[in-house]
Amino acid sequence: MLNIAVIIAFTLIVIAQVLNLYRLFNGPSLPDRILALDNMYIDAIALFILVGIHFSSKAYFEAALIIAVMGFISTVATSKYLTRGDILE
């Protein structure tokens, strides 16, 4: 039962990634593209967690944690660039 749930969740998250990729390339504005990129790294975290559950490996959970930290930093940097035009003060 758990394997079926993981496969269904994996499929739905991959569909969400494809839709976010579409928004990333065809977004009407820059904030929409930043939001799509932010959502893509959250979906990537979910994919790594699902793969970790499927293979019963802790390494995927650690990779998801690294993606979360790097995604947060990139979101802050791109938002700062959007509002101020410069990342460093």
SULWO-V299609 format. One record per run of one state. SS is the DSSP state (H for helix, E for strand, C for the rest). FROM is the first residue (numbers start at 1). TO is the last residue. If there is no record, write none. Layout:
# SULWO-V299609
ss: [SS:SS]
from: [FROM:FROM]
to: [TO:TO]
This chain:
# SULWO-V299609
ss: [C:H:C:H:C:H:C]
from: [1:2:27:30:56:59:85]
to: [1:26:29:55:58:84:89]
